[in-house]
Amino acid sequence: MPLMFELCPGRMIGGDHPCFVIAEIGQNHQGDIEIAKKMIKMAKDCGADCAKFQKSELEYKFNKRALERPYKTKNSWGETYGEHKRHLEFSHEQFRELQKYAKEVGIFFTASGMDEMAVEFLHEIKVPFFKVGSGDTNNFPYLEKAAKKGRPMVVSSGMQSIETMRRVYKTVKEHNQYFVILQCTSTYPLEPKDVNLRVITEFQKEFPDIPIGYSGHEPGISISVAAVALGAKVIERHVTLEKTWRGSDHAGSLEPAELAEMIRSIRLVETALGSGVKKRLPCEVPFHRKLGKSVVAKVKIPKGTVLSLDMLAVKVAEPMGVAAEDIYRLVGKSVKEDVGEDESVIPEVVDGL
């Protein structure tokens, strides 16, 4: 299985490819398609790779009693939970309209299919990848059906145990090798003490042949940027135009300035991560020439003298002599000409160096 693959047309993830940033609009659009379009444009302007929504076929996601239960809270859009969800749910036509708009703007478009029928619709409109929300991660018939569609998958892990995630990995892998697992804690907003970023490195050990990412619901951007430093190849964050809007997701979402700053910070961290190869870099050469230390004679050393350590010192010297780390290589070797006290011991005067 690949550690790198094409998640969206022309956009590779994993390896040294840039972290893929998903702006999770979800249902923060308030049920208003014009707000949804503004959020798509905002995600693009901030530098996100993908604008993501949620798609449900409500009668397949909820049973009748769940839809009929009273729902009278500050976040409610109706008297019952069903009325509330119907207000926030876009039709198939509206989804196609949003997909078309995202293409015009120049940002990838997808959604979490919140039930099997929603996945069928998303497959029909050819989204580039399926997002599996944490609520369906342990829904194994759903996972199998989604995996068999052949589209790449991004799978969140909120509310799950490592034992369940091993089953998830095995189930998806059997049918589809192109998937990502995201570390996620499902609460809104998320407290730092509950983030558990170390799970990213544990997932990297458990599932070494797939990219690992992070889906965050915490306030601010620092933790998500830290996830990239730990090796997250996909970052998903909820976004909003106004945190005070109605809905439980807004408090853990990023406003435009925060999203843009997070993406700038991610790109900065990616640059700073480097290659992992420790060596003297070209930018260090002038400073080494100015301040790098080398070997000098602690005393006057006549021609033919066999060098011992007590004759040598390490200083910033002009000209630069034998490198400081090679001082022990000089011991037991003789000099081919006189070296004055406090003068550089250059390679040319040492026999057999």
C-alpha positions in Angstrom: 0.0 0.0 0.0 1.2 3.5 -0.7 2.3 6.1 1.8 1.6 8.5 -1.0 -1.4 8.6 -3.3 -3.7 11.0 -5.3 -6.5 12.1 -3.0 -7.9 14.5 -5.6 -7.2 14.9 -9.3 -3.6 16.1 -9.6 -3.2 16.5 -5.8 -0.9 13.9 -4.1 -0.8 13.5 -0.3 1.8 11.8 1.9 5.5 11.7 1.7 7.0 15.1 1.0 3.8 16.5 -0.5 2.2 19.5 1.3 -0.3 18.8 4.0 -3.8 18.6 2.5 -6.1 21.1 4.4 -9.8 20.4 4.5 -12.0 23.4 5.5 -15.0 21.6 7.1 -18.0 23.8 6.4 -20.3 21.0 7.6 -23.6 22.6 8.5 -22.1 25.9 9.6 -23.9 27.5 6.6 -27.1 28.0 8.6 -29.1 26.2 5.9 -28.4 29.2 3.5 -26.9 28.3 0.1 -25.5 31.8 -0.4 -23.7 31.6 2.9 -22.4 28.2 1.9 -21.0 29.8 -1.3 -19.4 32.6 0.6 -17.7 29.9 2.8 -16.4 28.0 -0.2 -14.9 31.2 -1.5 -13.5 32.0 1.9 -11.8 28.5 2.1 -10.2 29.0 -1.3 -9.0 32.5 -0.4 -7.5 31.3 2.8 -5.5 28.6 1.0 -7.4 25.5 1.9 -7.3 22.6 -0.5 -10.9 21.4 -0.1 -14.2 22.7 1.0 -16.2 19.9 2.8 -19.9 19.6 3.7 -22.1 17.0 5.3 -24.7 15.1 3.4 -27.5 13.1 5.0 -30.6 11.3 3.8 -32.3 11.9 7.1 -34.7 8.9 7.0 -31.7 6.7 6.5 -29.5 8.3 9.2 -32.2 8.6 12.0 -35.1 6.5 13.0 -38.6 8.1 13.2 -38.5 8.6 17.0 -35.1 10.4 16.8 -36.5 12.8 14.2 -39.7 13.4 16.2 -38.0 14.1 19.5 -38.4 17.7 20.8 -35.4 19.9 20.2 -35.7 23.3 21.9 -32.3 24.7 22.5 -30.4 27.9 21.6 -29.0 26.0 18.6 -32.4 24.7 17.3 -33.8 25.5 13.9 -37.1 23.8 14.6 -39.5 22.3 17.2 -38.2 18.8 16.7 -34.8 17.4 15.8 -36.1 16.4 12.4 -37.3 20.0 11.7 -33.9 21.2 12.8 -31.9 18.8 10.6 -34.2 19.5 7.6 -33.5 23.2 7.8 -29.8 22.5 7.6 -29.9 19.9 4.9 -29.3 20.9 1.3 -31.1 19.1 -1.5 -29.4 17.1 -4.2 -29.8 20.0 -6.6 -28.3 22.4 -4.1 -25.3 20.1 -3.6 -24.7 20.0 -7.3 -24.9 23.8 -7.4 -22.3 24.0 -4.6 -20.1 21.5 -6.4 -20.3 23.5 -9.6 -19.5 26.7 -7.7 -16.5 25.1 -6.0 -15.1 24.1 -9.4 -15.5 27.7 -10.6 -13.7 29.0 -7.6 -10.9 26.4 -8.0 -11.2 24.4 -4.8 -11.9 20.7 -4.4 -15.4 19.8 -3.1 -16.6 16.8 -1.1 -18.8 15.9 1.9 -19.1 13.4 4.7 -21.8 10.9 3.7 -23.7 10.5 6.9 -25.5 7.3 5.9 -25.2 4.8 3.1 -27.7 6.5 0.8 -25.8 9.8 1.1 -22.6 7.9 0.1 -24.5 6.7 -3.0 -25.4 10.2 -3.9 -21.8 11.5 -3.4 -20.5 8.7 -5.5 -23.1 9.6 -8.2 -21.8 13.2 -8.3 -18.2 12.0 -8.4 -16.7 13.7 -5.3 -12.9 13.1 -5.4 -12.9 11.3 -2.0 -15.3 10.1 0.7 -15.0 11.5 4.2 -16.1 9.1 6.9 -17.3 11.0 10.0 -16.5 9.6 13.4 -20.1 8.5 13.9 -19.8 6.0 11.0 -16.2 4.8 11.7 -17.4 1.7 13.6 -20.3 1.1 11.1 -18.6 -1.7 9.3 -21.3 -2.4 6.6 -21.1 1.3 5.7 -17.3 1.2 5.6 -17.3 -1.9 3.3 -19.8 -0.4 0.9 -17.9 2.9 0.8 -14.5 1.2 0.3 -15.8 -0.9 -2.5 -16.7 2.3 -4.5 -13.0 2.7 -5.2 -12.7 6.4 -4.2 -10.1 7.5 -1.8 -11.3 7.7 1.8 -10.5 9.9 4.8 -11.6 8.3 8.0 -12.0 10.1 11.3 -11.4 8.2 14.6 -13.4 10.1 17.2 -15.1 8.1 19.9 -13.2 4.9 18.9 -10.6 2.7 20.6 -7.4 1.4 19.0 -8.9 -2.0 18.8 -11.8 -0.6 16.7 -9.3 1.4 14.5 -7.4 -1.8 13.8 -10.6 -3.4 12.6 -11.4 -0.2 10.5 -7.9 -0.4 8.9 -8.3 -4.1 8.1 -11.8 -3.6 6.7 -11.0 -0.7 4.4 -7.7 -2.1 3.3 -9.3 -5.3 2.1 -11.2 -3.3 -0.5 -9.4 0.0 -1.0 -5.7 0.8 -0.5 -6.2 4.6 -0.8 -7.2 5.9 2.6 -6.2 8.1 5.4 -6.9 7.8 9.1 -7.3 11.0 11.2 -6.7 11.3 14.9 -9.9 13.0 16.3 -11.6 13.6 19.6 -15.4 14.2 19.1 -16.4 17.1 21.3 -17.1 20.7 20.5 -15.1 22.8 21.5 -12.2 20.4 22.3 -10.1 21.1 25.4 -6.3 20.7 24.8 -6.1 18.1 27.5 -8.4 15.8 25.4 -6.6 16.3 22.1 -4.1 13.4 22.5 -1.8 14.3 19.6 0.5 11.4 20.5 -2.1 9.1 18.9 -0.8 10.4 15.6 2.6 8.8 16.2 0.9 5.6 17.5 -1.2 5.4 14.4 2.0 5.9 12.3 3.4 2.8 14.1 0.2 0.8 13.8 -0.6 1.7 10.2 2.8 2.4 8.6 1.6 2.1 5.0 -1.0 4.8 5.0 -0.9 8.6 5.7 -2.1 9.7 9.1 -3.8 13.1 9.7 -5.6 15.1 12.3 -9.2 16.5 12.6 -9.4 19.2 15.2 -12.2 20.9 17.1 -10.1 22.9 19.5 -10.1 26.7 19.6 -7.1 28.3 17.9 -4.5 27.0 15.5 -1.5 25.9 17.5 -2.5 22.3 18.1 -3.3 21.7 14.5 0.1 23.2 13.4 1.8 20.9 16.0 0.0 17.9 14.4 1.8 18.7 11.1 5.1 18.8 12.9 4.3 15.3 14.2 3.7 14.1 10.6 0.0 14.7 9.9 -0.5 14.7 6.1 -4.2 15.8 6.2 -5.6 18.5 8.5 -9.3 19.0 8.8 -10.8 22.0 10.7 -14.3 23.3 11.0 -14.7 26.8 9.6 -17.2 29.5 10.2 -17.9 33.1 9.2 -19.0 34.0 12.7 -18.4 32.0 15.9 -21.5 33.5 17.6 -23.9 32.0 15.0 -26.4 29.4 16.0 -25.0 25.9 16.1 -22.8 23.8 18.4 -19.9 23.6 15.9 -19.2 27.3 15.6 -17.3 27.6 19.0 -14.7 25.1 17.8 -14.5 26.5 14.3 -12.0 28.8 12.7 -12.9 32.2 11.4 -11.3 33.3 8.1 -8.3 35.1 9.6 -7.6 32.1 11.8 -7.9 29.6 8.9 -5.5 31.7 6.8 -3.0 32.0 9.6 -3.1 28.3 10.3 -2.4 27.4 6.7 0.5 29.9 6.6 1.9 28.4 9.8 1.5 24.9 8.4 3.5 25.8 5.2 6.1 27.5 7.4 6.5 24.4 9.6 6.6 22.1 6.5 9.5 24.2 5.2 11.2 24.1 8.6 10.9 20.3 8.9 13.6 19.9 6.2 15.1 16.7 5.0 16.0 15.1 8.3 19.7 14.8 7.1 22.1 16.5 9.5 24.9 18.3 7.7 26.5 21.7 7.4 24.2 23.7 5.2 25.3 26.4 2.7 23.7 29.1 4.9 26.1 28.1 7.7 29.3 28.3 5.7 29.9 32.1 6.2 29.4 31.7 10.0 31.7 28.7 10.1 34.4 30.6 8.3 34.0 33.5 10.8 33.5 31.6 14.1 34.3 27.9 13.5 37.1 26.6 15.6 40.2 24.7 14.5 43.5 23.4 15.9 46.3 25.7 16.8 49.7 25.1 18.5 49.6 25.6 22.2 53.4 25.8 22.2 56.1 26.2 19.6 56.4 22.9 17.6 59.7 22.4 15.8 59.9 20.5 12.4 59.9 16.7 12.9 58.1 16.8 16.3 55.7 14.0 16.9 52.5 15.6 18.1 50.8 15.0 21.5 47.6 16.3 22.7 49.2 18.7 25.3 50.8 20.6 22.4 47.5 21.4 20.8 44.5 23.7 21.5 41.2 24.6 19.7 40.5 28.2 18.9 38.9 30.5 16.3 41.9 30.9 14.1 43.2 32.6 11.0 43.8 30.8 8.8 41.5 28.0 9.7 43.5 24.9 10.6 42.7 21.2 11.0 39.0 20.9 12.0 38.4 20.8 15.7 36.7 17.4 15.5 39.9 15.9 14.0 42.3 16.9 16.8 42.7 13.3 18.0 43.8 12.3 14.5 46.9 14.5 14.9 48.2 12.7 17.9 51.2 10.6 16.9 51.8 12.3 13.6 54.8 14.5 12.9 55.0 18.0 11.5 56.9 18.7 8.3 57.9 22.2 9.2 58.0 24.5 12.2 54.7 25.7 13.7 54.9 28.8 15.9 53.1 29.1 19.2 49.4 30.0 18.7 49.7 29.5 15.0 47.2 27.4 13.1 48.0 23.7 12.5 47.0 23.4 8.8 46.7 20.0 7.1 49.7 20.7 4.8 52.2 20.7 7.7 51.2 17.4 9.2 52.8 14.2 7.8 50.3 11.5 6.8 47.1 13.4 7.6 
